[in-house]
Amino acid sequence: MVVGNFGKTVGPFLYNAGVSEYPIDYAGLFDLWARYPNASSFHRRLGFKIQIPLEYASYQIERGQLESAIETIEHGKTLIWSEIYGLRTSIGRLRRVNPGLADRLATVSWALQAVRRSESAHELAESPSSAVDDYEDLDVFRDVSKERRRLLKQRQEVIQKVQALAGFEDFMKALPFRTLQKAACHGPIIVINRCHWRCDILIVLHDSPPPIIRTAKDFYECASSLEARIKDTRRRCRIDSIQYRRALRHFLKELHELVGKPVIDRLRELNIPEQSRVWWYPTSVFCSFPLHTMGPVRSNDGRQQYFSDIYICSYTPTLSALMEARSPASPIPDPNPSLCSLSANPANDSLPGVTNEMEAVRNIGFL
């Protein structure tokens, strides 16, 4: 099992040793996490910070295992983020097949979130000088920790029952690349993996292996510098100030040189037509970067263009989320929609067009 500060311990070992396979035991990681009273304590003790999947993926890329690297990044984002931050597991499809199991899973998940909120409240109530790392030894957390472990065990039992259902064998499991590849059926998906050991850009295509874009040697440091500078400018300057706008222009220009230009060049090599839909799948600091606004991009006619002028951009948190969003929704029995309108906004400004807009909606046949 790969746990602890991967970057300082396991990472160098993987890169220097002739290890061909080193699978991460995520279930074991969650069991270990269950021994800690809250996510922040887990982070401090293990130096986790959502880096394990990205660092292991970088090792797989180094080995030429590009498809496996995408599986690792996807599994890390869908599973680990869900567990650490209490994000709700999508159970829409399960509810259509087995409402009882869906309700049980939802109930235990909400109970876990309640326990975690209680733990966070205890931590916030403590003074800054308290020994937070020793919380697990305090009697006040003993009952809470016991309840959390009980709920985690109960949740795992429910998940196993879900996986026994036909069509749900892969529920909450790592999906194989051939399945994840289906997410690119409406356009290529650009995966940015940022890791201290190496950074790469992978493109998921629906009908061929993922091509790789090699990044600059200082890619990691440049991204950190971009983030720090734009945050510093935002703290010091108003958004509508000349200083902030100037800094933002420099930020977008450098971001284009770092990411936008090599991506556009590779998409053109792959014969992806301009104005096609592309999906950004960022990690690390790139999750907060406006990738669609990178530029300006050089054009033959001298016009100033930006990335979104060349390709239509969308974002996805995970490949599975994109596939789930495209899956057919369950029909709503006897739909009885309602339409609500306001003739004025909260500032009591009149909204004269509301009546005509409501009438237009009625005429379309929605009501």
Residue pairs with C-beta under 8 A, 6 or more apart in sequence:
1 24
1 25
1 28
1 29
1 32
2 10
2 22
2 24
2 25
2 29
2 52
2 56
3 28
3 29
3 32
3 46
3 52
4 10
4 46
4 47
5 46
5 47
6 51
6 52
6 55
6 56
7 47
7 51
7 55
7 195
7 196
7 197
8 47
10 22
11 55
11 59
11 196
11 197
13 19
14 22
14 56
14 59
15 59
15 62
15 197
20 63
22 56
22 59
24 52
24 53
24 56
24 72
26 75
26 76
26 79
26 80
26 174
29 52
29 80
30 83
30 152
32 46
33 39
33 42
33 83
33 84
34 148
34 149
34 152
35 136
35 145
36 42
36 45
36 136
37 119
37 122
37 135
37 136
37 141
37 144
37 145
38 116
38 119
38 120
38 123
38 135
39 84
39 85
39 116
40 123
40 132
41 132
41 133
41 135
41 136
42 48
42 84
43 49
44 132
44 133
45 133
48 84
50 76
50 80
50 81
50 84
51 195
52 76
52 80
53 72
53 73
53 75
53 76
53 77
53 80
54 73
54 76
54 193
54 194
54 195
54 283
54 284
55 195
55 196
55 197
56 72
57 69
57 70
57 72
57 73
57 76
57 193
57 195
58 69
58 193
58 195
58 197
58 198
58 199
58 200
59 197
60 66
60 68
60 69
60 72
61 69
61 193
61 198
61 200
61 202
61 212
62 197
62 198
66 202
66 209
66 210
66 212
67 177
67 209
67 210
68 177
69 193
69 202
70 177
70 180
70 191
70 202
70 204
70 210
70 319
71 174
71 175
71 176
71 177
71 180
72 174
73 191
73 193
73 281
73 283
74 174
74 175
74 180
74 318
74 319
74 320
75 174
75 175
77 283
77 317
77 318
78 318
78 320
78 321
79 172
79 174
81 87
82 88
82 89
86 112
86 113
86 116
88 106
88 109
89 105
89 109
89 172
90 321
90 324
91 102
91 105
91 106
92 324
92 329
92 330
93 324
93 327
94 101
94 102
94 105
94 162
94 168
94 171
95 102
95 103
95 330
96 330
97 165
97 167
97 168
98 162
98 165
101 158
101 161
101 162
101 165
104 158
105 155
105 158
105 159
105 162
108 151
108 154
108 155
108 158
109 155
111 151
112 148
112 151
112 152
112 155
115 144
115 147
115 148
115 151
116 148
118 144
119 141
119 144
119 148
122 135
122 140
122 141
122 144
123 132
123 135
126 132
135 141
136 145
159 171
159 172
162 168
162 171
162 172
163 169
163 170
163 171
163 172
163 173
165 171
170 179
175 319
175 320
180 204
180 319
180 320
180 323
181 204
181 205
181 206
182 206
182 323
183 189
183 204
183 279
183 316
183 319
183 320
183 322
183 323
184 204
184 205
184 206
184 279
185 206
186 277
186 326
187 276
187 277
187 278
187 279
188 203
188 204
188 205
188 267
188 270
188 272
188 276
188 278
188 279
189 203
189 204
189 278
189 279
189 280
189 281
189 316
189 319
189 322
190 201
190 202
190 203
190 204
190 263
190 278
190 279
190 280
190 281
191 201
191 202
191 203
191 204
191 210
191 281
191 283
192 199
192 201
192 259
192 280
192 281
192 282
192 283
192 284
192 286
193 199
193 200
193 201
193 202
193 283
194 219
194 220
194 223
194 283
194 284
194 285
194 286
195 220
195 284
196 220
199 215
199 219
199 220
199 223
200 212
200 213
200 214
200 215
201 212
201 213
201 215
201 259
201 262
201 263
202 210
202 211
202 212
202 213
203 210
203 211
203 212
203 213
203 266
203 267
203 270
204 210
204 281
204 319
205 211
205 270
211 266
211 270
213 262
213 263
213 266
215 258
215 262
216 222
216 258
219 258
222 254
222 258
223 258
223 284
223 285
223 286
224 285
226 251
226 254
226 255
226 258
226 285
226 289
227 285
227 288
227 289
229 247
229 251
230 247
230 248
230 251
233 243
233 244
233 247
233 248
234 244
236 243
237 243
237 244
237 247
238 244
252 290
252 293
252 294
252 295
252 306
253 295
253 296
255 289
255 291
255 294
256 294
256 295
256 296
256 297
256 307
259 286
259 291
259 294
260 291
260 294
260 295
260 297
260 307
261 297
264 297
264 307
264 310
264 311
267 278
267 311
272 278
272 311
274 310
274 311
275 310
275 311
275 312
276 311
276 312
277 311
277 312
277 313
277 314
278 311
278 312
278 313
278 314
279 313
279 314
279 315
279 316
279 322
280 291
280 292
280 313
280 314
280 315
280 316
281 315
281 316
281 318
281 319
282 289
282 291
282 315
291 307
291 313
291 315
292 306
292 307
292 308
292 313
293 306
293 307
293 308
294 306
294 307
295 304
295 305
295 306
295 307
295 309
296 304
296 305
296 306
297 305
297 306
297 307
297 309
297 310
299 305
307 313
316 322
337 366
337 367
338 367
339 358
339 361
339 362
339 366
339 367
341 354
341 355
341 357
341 358
342 351
342 354
343 350
343 351
343 354
343 355
344 350
344 351
345 351
361 367
